[in-house]
């Protein structure tokens, strides 16, 4: 049986990286893997543990078909290495930190994906972005505008899981773990 893509998306500051980190131990022993993305951002910039690549290298990898999915957001390039697809073929589901803008393409490539929207109120998003200190001025305002981007209509039709991450991180992680188990038919 083929694994499924668990596609996590939401605005900057919603706490996707923190949520996925808190989710890991809760899904230990389950047939899931957490995808490490390639990003044109230095490793020293903080945030998620990613594979840092230069713009030139990223474009070369994309041209050679080394990404199963890639997109551009906030001046950066993001890519899901195609090598992860082998795990899907072997029955392992993949948890990916995706993008709302790239969701239609992800759904086209993985029609049985499990969409997850992580959200928090706009004041919480702004406070979190300011606290992480990677953006300011127009970069910060661009990310705040992005927070208003609607969820693609296809996400609701695909069984969108909504996770409010404005409260305790542990509560959001527990809720997401339960929803993922249920979606994968592993609810106890």
ABEGO torsion letter per residue (X at the ends): XBBBBBBBBEBBGAGAAAAAAAAAAAABGBBBBBBBBBBBBBAAAEEBBBBBBBAAAAAAAAAAGABABBBBBGGBBBBBBAAAAAAAAAGBBBBBBBBAAAAAAAAAABAABBBBBBBBBAAAAAAAAAAAGABBEAAAAAAAAAAABBBBAAAAAAGBBBBBAABBAAAAAAAAAAAAAAAAGABX
